[in-house]
Amino acid sequence: MAPGISVLATTLPGTWTEAEVGSFAQHLISPDLAACIQIDSIRSVYRWDGEICSEKEWRLQLKTSSKNVKSLEAAILAAHPYEVPQILIWDVDASAGYLEWVQERENA
């Protein structure tokens, strides 16, 4: 895979406070695994153990260099409270300046 940017998305419990979500995000920013994390409050509707659930959650969208994807995924899994966390990963195109900024994070 050519060096580029990958986006990962995960969700956290809606019962967590903004400070707890911020701490989770800090844990992923501090070791330069993610360059940027955006946090939104959302509602998720899903099926779990045969029942339809509707819950408030926090959505995190994390940007990293393609080189750091596996390390970032492992860090999310190690700290995540869910039994089966959602971790979606996709490669994206980005402007040259933003790509350079993200890649600099892995050398910081």
N, C-alpha and C positions, 0 to 999 in steps of 0.2 A: 504494500500500500504506500503510495506517495505521501510524504509528510503533508499534513493538512490539519484541519480542525474537525473534531468530533463533538457531538452534542449528546449528553446523557440526560435522561429524565428519570426522576424517581418521585415517590410520594412519601409523606410522613404523617403520623396521626394528627388529626385535627384537634385532639385534646392537648397536644403540645402547645406551650406558650411560644410567642414570637422569640423570646430569649433562648428557649431550648432549640428551636429550629436554627436560630442564628449560631448557636454553639456547634451544632452539627455541621453547618456550612463552614464555619471557621476551621473545624477539624480537617476539612478537605482542601481549604485554601492555603492553610499554613505550610504544609509540606510541598507547596507548588504542584499539587496534583490537578487542581482546577484553576483556570485563569479567572473565571467569572461564574457566579451563581446567581440566578434570578429566582425569587421566591414569590409564590402566589398562594392565596387561600382559595380553595376550590371545593366543589362537591363531587364526589365520585359515586357512581351507581355501578354495582358489580354483583356477580354471583359468587358466594362463598359457602362451602359445605351445603350446597343445594338450596340455599336461601338467597333471595335478592336483598341486597343491602344498599343503603344510601347514607353516606357518611361525609362529614366535612374532613378535608385533608389539606395538607400543605403540598404544593407541587414545586419541586426544585428542578430547574433546567441548568445544567452544568456544561460549561465550555472548556475544552482542553485540547492539547495537541493530540493528533492521532497516535503518537508515540506513547502517550500516558494513559490511554484508554484502559488497559488491563489493570494497571496499578490503581487507577481511580475506581474502577468497578470493584476491585478487591477491598478497597478502603470503605466503600459504601456498604458492601455486604458485611464487613466486620463490625460496623457500628450501627447497622440498621435494626430497628426493633421488630419489624414484621417477620413472620414465619416464612413468607414467600414475597420478598420485596419486588416491586416493579422496577426494573432497570431497563430502559429502552436506550438503544445506542444507534446513532446514524452519523455518517460522514456528510459534511456540508462544504459548499463553496463559500468563500468569504473574500472581502476586499483585501488587497495586498497589505494594507496598513494594519488591519485587524488581525490577519493571519500572522504577521510579524510580531505583533504585540502578544498574541497567545503563545507563540513559540518561544518568545523571550522568557515567559514565566517558568519554563522548564530549566532555564539556565540561571535563574535568579539565585 
